[in-house]
Amino acid sequence: GKMRKHYIRILTGDKVTVQLTPYDLTKGRITYRVR
């Protein structure tokens, strides 16, 4: 379930993703790269 949410947020490519997932640095880094 969490992976789906992460994937959807990554697709959007919003900086909010990093703030929403502070416990997951890896996900935040991925979002930054996508941006």
Residue frames as a rotation matrix with the C-alpha (Angstrom) as fourth column:
GLY 1
0.568 0.823 0.000 0.00
0.823 -0.568 0.000 0.00
0.000 0.000 -1.000 0.00
LYS 2
0.452 -0.465 -0.761 2.76
0.148 -0.803 0.578 2.43
-0.880 -0.374 -0.294 0.90
MET 3
-0.582 -0.735 0.348 4.65
0.454 0.061 0.889 1.72
-0.674 0.676 0.298 -2.34
ARG 4
-0.042 0.645 0.763 1.58
0.989 -0.082 0.124 2.64
0.142 0.760 -0.634 -4.40
LYS 5
0.848 0.368 -0.381 1.24
0.454 -0.875 0.165 5.99
-0.272 -0.313 -0.910 -2.64
HIS 6
0.076 -0.908 -0.411 4.95
0.102 -0.403 0.910 6.69
-0.992 -0.110 0.062 -3.05
TYR 7
-0.568 -0.303 0.765 4.85
0.732 0.240 0.638 5.83
-0.377 0.922 0.085 -6.74
ILE 8
0.384 0.800 0.460 1.83
0.907 -0.419 -0.027 8.06
0.171 0.428 -0.887 -7.34
ARG 9
0.809 -0.102 -0.579 3.49
0.192 -0.885 0.425 10.97
-0.555 -0.455 -0.696 -5.50
ILE 10
-0.266 -0.964 0.025 6.74
0.280 -0.053 0.958 10.44
-0.922 0.262 0.284 -7.42
LEU 11
-0.259 0.234 0.937 4.82
0.965 0.104 0.241 10.59
-0.041 0.967 -0.253 -10.71
THR 12
0.809 0.586 -0.040 3.37
0.587 -0.810 0.003 13.95
-0.030 -0.025 -0.999 -9.68
GLY 13
-0.109 -0.947 0.302 6.90
0.855 -0.244 -0.458 15.24
0.508 0.209 0.836 -9.03
ASP 14
0.643 0.371 0.670 6.07
0.001 -0.875 0.484 17.64
0.765 -0.311 -0.563 -6.21
LYS 15
-0.439 -0.842 0.314 8.43
-0.308 -0.188 -0.933 18.92
0.844 -0.506 -0.177 -3.55
VAL 16
0.206 0.611 0.764 5.69
-0.955 -0.043 0.292 18.13
0.212 -0.790 0.575 -1.00
THR 17
0.722 0.069 -0.688 6.59
-0.112 0.994 -0.018 14.47
0.683 0.090 0.725 -1.47
VAL 18
-0.298 -0.928 -0.223 9.88
0.206 0.166 -0.965 14.94
0.932 -0.333 0.141 0.35
GLN 19
-0.624 0.112 0.773 8.12
-0.691 -0.542 -0.479 16.67
0.365 -0.833 0.415 3.25
LEU 20
0.467 0.881 0.075 5.39
-0.839 0.415 0.352 14.02
0.279 -0.227 0.933 3.38
THR 21
0.902 -0.190 -0.387 7.99
0.216 0.976 0.024 11.24
0.373 -0.105 0.922 3.53
PRO 22
0.451 -0.767 0.457 10.70
-0.809 -0.567 -0.154 12.49
0.378 -0.300 -0.876 5.92
TYR 23
0.451 -0.240 0.860 11.15
-0.546 0.687 0.478 9.00
-0.706 -0.686 0.179 7.36
ASP 24
0.584 -0.240 0.775 12.19
0.608 0.762 -0.222 7.72
-0.538 0.601 0.591 3.92
LEU 25
0.092 -0.638 -0.764 15.28
-0.305 -0.749 0.588 9.56
-0.948 0.179 -0.264 2.70
THR 26
-0.731 -0.382 0.565 15.58
0.341 0.512 0.788 7.24
-0.591 0.769 -0.244 -0.31
LYS 27
0.105 0.853 0.511 12.09
0.974 0.015 -0.225 8.15
-0.200 0.521 -0.830 -1.55
GLY 28
0.682 0.118 -0.721 12.84
0.167 -0.986 -0.003 11.84
-0.712 -0.119 -0.693 -1.03
ARG 29
-0.351 -0.897 -0.268 16.03
-0.203 -0.207 0.957 11.54
-0.914 0.390 -0.110 -3.06
ILE 30
-0.570 0.203 0.796 14.16
0.745 0.536 0.397 9.79
-0.346 0.819 -0.457 -5.86
THR 31
0.547 0.837 -0.016 11.54
0.770 -0.511 -0.382 12.55
-0.328 0.196 -0.924 -5.94
TYR 32
0.382 -0.481 -0.789 14.29
-0.174 -0.876 0.449 15.17
-0.907 -0.034 -0.419 -6.12
ARG 33
-0.680 -0.687 0.257 15.95
0.087 0.273 0.958 13.34
-0.728 0.674 -0.126 -9.02
VAL 34
-0.161 0.707 0.688 12.65
0.960 0.273 -0.056 13.08
-0.228 0.652 -0.723 -10.89
ARG 35
0.752 0.413 -0.514 12.16
0.350 -0.911 -0.220 16.81
-0.558 -0.015 -0.829 -10.44
